[in-house]
Amino acid sequence: MSRRQLTIVTGPIDSGKTSWCGELAAADPECAGVLLLKVYLHGERVGYDALRLPAGERIPFARIGGHESPGWITGERVGRFSISAAGLQTVNTWLTEAAAGSTDIIIDEIGPLELSGGGLSPGLRAVLASPLQRKLYVVIRSDCLAAACGHFGITGYTLVEVGSGPGRAGPGNA
C-alpha cells in the first residue's frame, strides 16, 4: 500500500488558506474534515464557525470576548478568542469519524492552541494515526509550521504556501 499523501497548506494569518481549502473541497465533494470560517457582525470579524465536510453542518467554534452567544460555555481560550466547549468536542468527534473513513481529509487549522495540546490536536492525532491511505491536507499557520511538525511528528509532506507561488516539497521528502 502506498504512503499517505500529506500536504501542508501554510501562510500567515488572513492569507487565504481556508479559501484555498474550500476550493479544494468544492472540487472533491466527498472530501471530509473541517473548515474554520470567519464570522462577521456589522463588518467586524467576531469569531469562527466550524463547517463539517462534506455534510455542511456548521457550529459556532470561537468568538472574540463579548460576542459569545447566550449559553456559551468556554472550553479553552487563545488570545482574545473564547473557544466553545461544545464546538471543541464536536469538531474533534468529526475529525475522529473522518479518520475512520477512506476519503481525503482537510483539517483547518493548526496553531498555538494545538501546540499546547488543545484545540483540534485530538482530532489531528486521530487522523495522523489512522492506517487508512488517503490524501490529507493540514492547514498550519506559517509562524507555527516548524513547531507543529516537531510536536506532531509530521514529516514527508508537500508544502503549499498560499499567496507565495506554487507548492514545493517540504522537509523530509525524498
HELIX and SHEET records of a PDB file:
HELIX    1   1 LYS A   17  ALA A   27  1                                  11    
HELIX    2   2 ALA A   85  ALA A   99  1                                  15    
HELIX    3   3 PRO A  112  LEU A  115  1                                   4    
HELIX    4   4 SER A  121  ALA A  129  1                                   9    
HELIX    5   5 SER A  142  CYS A  144  5                                   3    
HELIX    6   6 LEU A  145  PHE A  152  1                                   8    
SHEET    1   A10 THR A  74  VAL A  78  0                                        
SHEET    2   A10 PHE A  81  SER A  84 -1                                        
SHEET    3   A10 ARG A  58  ILE A  64 -1                                        
SHEET    4   A10 GLU A  44  LEU A  53 -1                                        
SHEET    5   A10 ALA A  32  LEU A  41 -1                                        
SHEET    6   A10 ILE A 105  ILE A 110  1                                        
SHEET    7   A10 LYS A 135  ARG A 141  1                                        
SHEET    8   A10 GLN A   5  GLY A  11  1                                        
SHEET    9   A10 THR A 158  GLU A 161  1                                        
SHEET   10   A10 ARG A 168  ALA A 169 -1                                        
END                                                                             
